[in-house]
Amino acid sequence: MSQLFQPFQLRDVHFKNRVVVSPMSQYRAKGGFANEWHLVHLGRFALGGAGLVFVEATAVEQRGLRTHGDLGIWDDAHIKELKRVASFLESEGSVPGIQLAHAGRKASERRPWHKELPLNEEDFELRSENSWQAIAPSSIPYADGWPAPHEMSGDDIEDVIRAFGEAARRSKEAGFKVIEVYAAHGFLVHQFLSPISNQRSDEWGGSEGNRRRFAIEVARSIRKHWPDNLPLIFRLSATDWLDGGIEIEDTIETAKCLSHEGVDMIDCSTGGIGGKDRPRRMVISQGFQVEFAKRLKEEADIATMTVGFLWDAEFCEAIVQQGSADMVALARELLDDPNWPLHAATKLGRNEEFELWPQESGWWLQKRERLLKKLGIR
């Protein structure tokens, strides 16, 4: 029996399977507002059978946008359109999740197809898009050629922590059942965690405990506004892949601390703290980040999700079968095939009669299969 398609539960939220649609930025929002693109883009993953569907990185304050096309949840006005998305996902059997984010020093960036560079005068001339001042734990640019961010004051830090809490309240009102905090890939929470980007000497930097303080306070702020029966997940970069950066042992301790603050699962990714080139220590292969999810699950005693270069159903099945992670998240593979969960279930012997498909399409596919067999074609 397939373990990938067995139910799973966090707090009071029941997932019909272990397949997760990872947050994928689309850069199609205006003013932070979701629109028809997001409804259709995300809705097709619910129709495709995923157990948990995440809305992309959603900024908790306006200066925390990465690009002008990012989603936002810093204003109550954003709730209405996000609620349409969450409602549809839930109506089709998927659990709706949202990833709360703040870009920190990665803010004020162009969309990737306009080159992943800071906004400048050319962007205003071509697209009427202004740049803005980014903030960060320390005034260290994200990469060569990037402007130095403003080093956050104590008031700035408290404002952002409160913004995460208010975003959690709005997420609840919009109907989401899972929150994930984007604390990986060089976003603001990761910037506080990593000694590469956090060189403060006050209570928010220096020691490992001080560098964790911001993440812990974000978790506490969210839990004040997020119901006890709903799960909270953190996406962490388990390692920076750089000497002098975060290592897996640091992340294990961070996960233990977050667990004490009501965090239920760690979504295990790696890298992204800064620079334009992939770190030499990072060797990419199928499922290259699974080992980190396994170690966190075993050594931090917390549920884990694995992500990154996953596409093969049997490989994903083995991850869950072997207990390396509790859930498996895919991204680009689902862009190529939104029905990947349904096809994977069939490959694993769980969907032979198309019973997992929406009735409106499964009935037709079953009818075609009977005819093909009768004619001896397949």
Number of C-alpha atoms within 10 A of each C-alpha: 9 15 19 27 23 14 12 16 13 15 11 11 14 15 21 19 22 25 25 27 27 25 21 16 17 17 18 19 19 13 14 25 21 26 16 13 12 22 20 12 15 24 21 18 26 26 22 21 27 30 26 28 26 25 29 24 25 28 25 29 22 20 20 26 27 27 26 22 20 24 32 29 28 21 16 14 13 19 21 14 16 26 21 17 24 26 18 19 27 20 12 17 17 27 25 25 28 26 24 25 28 30 31 28 33 29 27 25 25 21 20 11 6 10 10 12 16 20 22 15 12 11 16 12 10 8 9 10 17 14 18 15 14 24 25 28 27 21 19 20 19 24 16 10 10 16 17 18 20 17 19 18 13 11 9 14 18 14 12 21 21 18 22 28 22 23 28 26 19 25 27 19 14 22 19 24 23 23 25 23 26 28 26 27 21 28 23 27 28 30 29 27 32 25 20 18 24 21 19 19 11 11 13 21 23 14 15 16 16 18 27 23 20 25 23 23 19 21 25 21 21 26 21 13 17 24 14 12 11 17 22 27 25 26 24 24 29 27 25 27 21 16 11 10 16 23 17 18 15 16 22 23 17 23 24 16 18 25 22 12 18 17 25 19 25 30 28 27 24 24 21 21 28 22 14 12 8 14 15 8 10 14 10 11 10 12 17 17 22 23 15 26 29 22 19 29 22 16 14 20 14 21 22 28 28 31 24 21 18 21 18 13 17 14 13 24 19 15 22 21 15 11 15 23 30 24 26 25 25 23 19 15 15 20 15 9 15 23 19 22 29 23 21 22 21 17 13 18 12 19 16 14 16 21 14 18 20 15 11 8 11 15 14 11 15 16 12 12 15 13 13 12 10 10 9 8 8 9
